Amino acid sequence: MDWSGVFPAVTTKFTENESLDLVSFGANIEKQIEAGVKGIILGGTLGESSVLESQEKRELLQVACEICENRVPVIMNIAESKTSKAVEACQQALDQGAEGLMLLPPLRYRPDDREMVAYFQAIAENTPLPIMIYNNPVDYGNLVTLEHFEDLTRFENIQAVKESTRDTGNITRMINRFGERFKILCGVDTLAYESLSLGAQGWVAGLVCAFPKETVKLFELVKEGKHLEAAELNKWFFPLLELDIHPKLVQYIKLAETKTGLGTEYVRAPRLMLTGEERQRVEAIIDEQLKHRPV
């Protein structure tokens, strides 16, 4: 697995009656590939994984693998409370063609250090797939520490980390301690410019769902050392990127997808579509940036 580049955490598309909209789902993935992304990530927060049935996850994975075959890898997010369930989900992902895993610590429980390492160990020892650990203590309550990563260096298929601690200094700490042992991918859209400048090799992006070309271009400019051009693009992009750090990021980004013709607004309850003043405020942000969209 090459963990460098932009990896969209794609949204799950629904129809008005909350059934899967596989046509819109597939069309968005095609636009991501056309823009130059390096992989597709399914089943994350943006994918509304918590309200998907197991069969629906399998269906989405099958469609994504068929679309992406021989072009970019499909990576499945694994978010479980039970270790054996996580191992089972990893095996199902492998059987259906996933080429990598994004792995959260256990949900709804705060493991101690021994339990944290044991959880990741059990999964790494039971799958041949490359693994990116999703380190997001802000939203999920569990921090994967440098000491945990030290214990995990012995597992060759634990290869990367989605860095979402909101502390960009953690990128430098990881590099100072482990060199290139773990690939680092920014997991917070508003910190992408800084994270990539500090040495992150990839970006697990959210607003890319609506703005794939701009996201890939920002990544490329930073990595080419064109920091002034990158900073200008980032300034335009930033009001949109801030939509990624709100509890309603799913609704916000889906509204942006609708505005750019890359998706629909439909969500699955308990989420509800935006209405009233909140909708007007988010629409105004999107519309204003679209007026000045870079060519």
C-alpha positions as CSV (number, residue, x, y, z in Angstrom):
1,M,0.0,0.0,0.0
2,D,1.3,3.4,-0.9
3,W,-0.1,5.7,1.8
4,S,0.9,9.0,0.1
5,G,-1.7,11.3,-1.6
6,V,-5.3,12.2,-1.0
7,F,-7.7,9.5,0.3
8,P,-11.4,10.6,0.3
9,A,-13.5,9.4,3.2
10,V,-16.5,9.2,0.9
11,T,-20.1,9.8,2.0
12,T,-22.8,7.1,1.6
13,K,-25.4,8.3,-0.8
14,F,-29.1,7.7,0.0
15,T,-32.4,8.2,-1.8
16,E,-35.2,10.2,-0.3
17,N,-36.6,7.1,1.4
18,E,-33.2,6.3,3.0
19,S,-32.3,3.4,0.8
20,L,-28.8,3.2,-0.8
21,D,-28.3,5.4,-3.9
22,L,-25.6,3.3,-5.6
23,V,-25.7,5.3,-8.8
24,S,-24.8,8.6,-7.1
25,F,-22.3,6.8,-4.9
26,G,-20.5,5.3,-7.9
27,A,-20.5,8.6,-9.8
28,N,-18.8,10.4,-6.9
29,I,-16.1,7.8,-6.7
30,E,-15.4,8.2,-10.4
31,K,-15.0,12.0,-10.0
32,Q,-12.5,11.3,-7.1
33,I,-10.4,9.0,-9.3
34,E,-10.5,11.5,-12.2
35,A,-9.1,14.2,-9.9
36,G,-6.2,12.0,-8.9
37,V,-6.9,10.6,-5.5
38,K,-4.8,7.6,-4.4
39,G,-7.4,5.5,-2.6
40,I,-11.1,5.4,-1.5
41,I,-12.0,5.0,2.2
42,L,-15.4,3.5,3.1
43,G,-17.3,3.3,6.3
44,G,-16.0,6.3,8.3
45,T,-18.0,9.0,10.0
46,L,-18.7,10.7,6.7
47,G,-20.0,7.4,5.4
48,E,-22.6,7.2,8.2
49,S,-21.2,3.8,9.1
50,S,-23.1,3.7,12.5
51,V,-26.5,3.6,10.7
52,L,-25.6,1.1,8.0
53,E,-26.5,-2.6,8.1
54,S,-23.8,-5.2,7.6
55,Q,-25.3,-6.2,4.3
56,E,-25.3,-2.5,3.1
57,K,-21.6,-2.2,4.0
58,R,-20.9,-5.3,2.0
59,E,-22.9,-3.9,-0.9
60,L,-21.1,-0.5,-0.8
61,L,-17.7,-2.3,-0.7
62,Q,-18.6,-4.5,-3.6
63,V,-19.6,-1.5,-5.7
64,A,-16.5,0.5,-4.8
65,C,-14.2,-2.4,-5.5
66,E,-15.8,-2.9,-9.0
67,I,-15.4,0.8,-9.8
68,C,-11.9,1.2,-8.5
69,E,-10.4,-2.1,-9.7
70,N,-6.8,-1.7,-11.0
71,R,-6.9,2.0,-10.5
72,V,-6.9,2.9,-6.8
73,P,-7.3,0.7,-3.7
74,V,-10.4,0.6,-1.5
75,I,-9.8,0.9,2.2
76,M,-12.5,-0.2,4.7
77,N,-12.9,1.5,8.1
78,I,-13.2,-0.9,11.0
79,A,-15.0,0.6,14.1
80,E,-16.1,-2.0,16.6
81,S,-16.5,-2.5,20.3
82,K,-15.7,-6.2,20.4
83,T,-12.3,-7.5,19.4
84,S,-13.6,-10.7,17.8
85,K,-16.2,-8.6,15.8
86,A,-13.4,-6.4,14.5
87,V,-11.4,-9.4,13.4
88,E,-14.5,-10.8,11.7
89,A,-15.1,-7.4,9.9
90,C,-11.5,-7.4,8.7
91,Q,-11.9,-10.8,7.2
92,Q,-15.1,-9.9,5.5
93,A,-13.4,-6.8,4.0
94,L,-10.6,-9.0,2.7
95,D,-13.0,-11.5,1.2
96,Q,-14.8,-8.8,-0.7
97,G,-11.7,-7.2,-2.2
98,A,-10.7,-4.4,0.2
99,E,-7.0,-3.7,-0.1
100,G,-6.4,-1.9,3.2
101,L,-8.0,-1.1,6.6
102,M,-8.5,2.0,8.6
103,L,-8.8,0.9,12.2
104,L,-10.2,2.8,15.2
105,P,-9.4,1.8,18.8
106,P,-12.3,0.0,20.6
107,L,-15.5,2.0,20.7
108,R,-17.4,2.8,23.9
109,Y,-14.6,1.6,26.2
110,R,-11.4,3.3,27.3
111,P,-8.8,0.5,27.3
112,D,-5.6,0.8,29.4
113,D,-2.2,0.5,27.6
114,R,-2.1,-3.3,27.7
115,E,-5.6,-3.6,26.3
116,M,-5.1,-1.0,23.6
117,V,-2.0,-2.8,22.2
118,A,-3.7,-6.2,22.6
119,Y,-6.7,-5.0,20.5
120,F,-4.5,-3.9,17.6
121,Q,-2.3,-7.0,17.9
122,A,-5.3,-9.3,17.6
123,I,-6.4,-7.6,14.4
124,A,-2.9,-7.3,12.9
125,E,-2.2,-11.0,13.5
126,N,-5.4,-12.1,11.9
127,T,-5.3,-10.1,8.6
128,P,-2.7,-9.8,5.8
129,L,-4.2,-6.4,4.9
130,P,-2.2,-3.2,5.5
131,I,-3.5,-1.1,8.4
132,M,-3.8,2.6,9.1
133,I,-4.6,3.3,12.7
134,Y,-7.2,6.1,13.1
135,N,-6.0,8.3,16.0
136,N,-8.9,10.6,16.9
137,P,-9.2,11.1,20.7
138,V,-11.3,14.3,20.2
139,D,-14.2,12.5,18.7
140,Y,-13.8,8.9,19.9
141,G,-12.2,9.3,23.3
142,N,-9.2,7.1,22.9
143,L,-5.7,8.3,22.3
144,V,-3.1,6.1,20.7
145,T,0.1,7.2,22.3
146,L,3.7,7.1,21.0
147,E,4.3,4.3,23.5
148,H,1.5,2.3,21.9
149,F,3.0,2.9,18.5
150,E,6.4,1.7,19.9
151,D,4.8,-1.6,20.9
152,L,3.1,-1.9,17.5
153,T,6.3,-1.4,15.4
154,R,6.7,-5.2,15.4
155,F,3.6,-5.7,13.2
156,E,4.6,-5.0,9.6
157,N,1.1,-4.6,8.4
158,I,0.5,-1.7,10.8
159,Q,1.9,0.9,8.4
160,A,0.2,4.3,8.8
161,V,-1.7,6.6,11.1
162,K,-4.6,8.9,10.4
163,E,-3.5,11.8,12.6
164,S,-6.6,13.5,14.0
165,T,-5.4,14.5,17.5
166,R,-5.6,18.2,16.4
167,D,-2.0,18.6,17.7
168,T,0.2,19.1,14.7
169,G,3.2,18.7,17.0
170,N,2.4,15.1,17.1
171,I,3.5,14.7,13.5
172,T,7.0,15.9,14.4
173,R,7.0,13.7,17.5
174,M,6.1,10.6,15.4
175,I,8.8,11.4,12.8
176,N,11.4,12.1,15.4
177,R,10.7,8.8,17.1
178,F,9.9,6.5,14.3
179,G,11.4,8.1,11.2
180,E,9.5,6.7,8.2
181,R,8.3,3.5,10.0
182,F,4.7,4.9,10.0
183,K,3.3,6.9,7.2
184,I,1.4,9.9,8.5
185,L,-1.9,11.1,7.0
186,C,-3.6,14.3,8.0
187,G,-7.2,13.5,9.2
188,V,-8.4,17.1,9.9
189,D,-9.2,19.2,6.8
190,T,-8.4,22.5,8.4
191,L,-4.9,21.3,9.4
192,A,-4.0,19.8,6.0
193,Y,-1.7,22.6,4.8
194,E,0.2,22.6,8.1
195,S,0.3,18.9,8.4
196,L,1.6,18.3,4.9
197,S,4.2,21.0,5.3
198,L,5.4,19.3,8.5
199,G,6.0,16.0,6.8
200,A,2.6,14.1,6.6
201,Q,2.6,12.0,3.4
202,G,-1.1,11.8,2.9
203,W,-4.5,13.4,3.6
204,V,-7.7,11.6,4.6
205,A,-10.0,14.3,3.4
206,G,-13.7,15.2,3.8
207,L,-14.4,18.2,1.6
208,V,-12.8,16.3,-1.2
209,C,-16.2,14.7,-1.6
210,A,-17.5,18.0,-3.0
211,F,-14.2,19.5,-4.2
212,P,-11.9,16.7,-5.4
213,K,-9.8,18.8,-7.9
214,E,-9.1,21.5,-5.4
215,T,-8.1,19.0,-2.6
216,V,-5.7,17.1,-4.9
217,K,-4.2,20.4,-6.1
218,L,-3.6,21.7,-2.6
219,F,-1.8,18.5,-1.7
220,E,0.3,18.6,-4.9
221,L,1.3,22.3,-4.4
222,V,2.5,21.7,-0.8
223,K,4.4,18.6,-1.8
224,E,6.0,20.4,-4.8
225,G,7.3,23.1,-2.4
226,K,5.0,25.7,-3.9
227,H,4.0,27.1,-0.6
228,L,2.9,30.5,-1.6
229,E,0.5,29.1,-4.2
230,A,-0.6,26.5,-1.7
231,A,-1.3,29.1,0.9
232,E,-3.4,31.1,-1.5
233,L,-5.5,28.1,-2.4
234,N,-5.8,27.2,1.3
235,K,-7.1,30.6,2.1
236,W,-9.9,30.2,-0.5
237,F,-10.6,26.7,0.7
238,F,-10.5,27.3,4.4
239,P,-14.1,28.4,5.0
240,L,-15.2,25.2,3.3
241,L,-12.7,23.0,5.1
242,E,-14.1,24.3,8.4
243,L,-17.3,22.4,7.6
244,D,-15.4,19.2,8.3
245,I,-14.9,20.0,12.0
246,H,-18.5,20.4,13.0
247,P,-20.7,17.7,14.6
248,K,-22.9,18.0,11.5
249,L,-20.1,17.5,9.1
250,V,-22.1,14.8,7.3
251,Q,-25.0,17.2,6.5
252,Y,-22.6,20.1,5.8
253,I,-20.5,18.2,3.3
254,K,-23.5,16.5,1.7
255,L,-25.0,20.0,1.1
256,A,-21.6,21.0,-0.5
257,E,-21.7,17.8,-2.7
258,T,-25.2,18.9,-3.9
259,K,-24.0,22.4,-4.7
260,T,-21.1,21.0,-6.8
261,G,-23.3,18.3,-8.5
262,L,-21.5,15.4,-6.9
263,G,-24.1,14.0,-4.6
264,T,-27.4,14.4,-2.7
265,E,-28.4,15.8,0.7
266,Y,-30.2,12.8,1.9
267,V,-29.1,11.4,5.2
268,R,-30.3,8.6,7.4
269,A,-32.0,9.2,10.7
270,P,-31.3,10.2,13.4
271,R,-29.5,12.7,11.2
272,L,-31.9,15.1,9.5
273,M,-31.3,17.4,6.5
274,L,-30.5,21.0,7.3
275,T,-33.3,23.5,7.6
276,G,-33.9,27.1,8.6
277,E,-31.1,29.5,9.7
278,E,-28.5,26.8,9.9
279,R,-29.1,25.7,6.3
280,Q,-29.0,29.3,5.1
281,R,-25.7,29.9,7.0
282,V,-24.0,26.9,5.5
283,E,-25.4,27.6,2.0
284,A,-24.0,31.1,2.2
285,I,-20.5,29.8,3.0
286,I,-20.6,27.4,0.1
287,D,-22.1,29.8,-2.4
288,E,-19.7,32.6,-1.5
289,Q,-16.7,30.3,-2.1
290,L,-18.1,29.0,-5.3
291,K,-18.4,32.5,-6.6
292,H,-14.6,32.8,-6.3
293,R,-13.7,29.1,-7.1
294,P,-10.2,28.8,-8.6
295,V,-9.9,27.7,-12.2
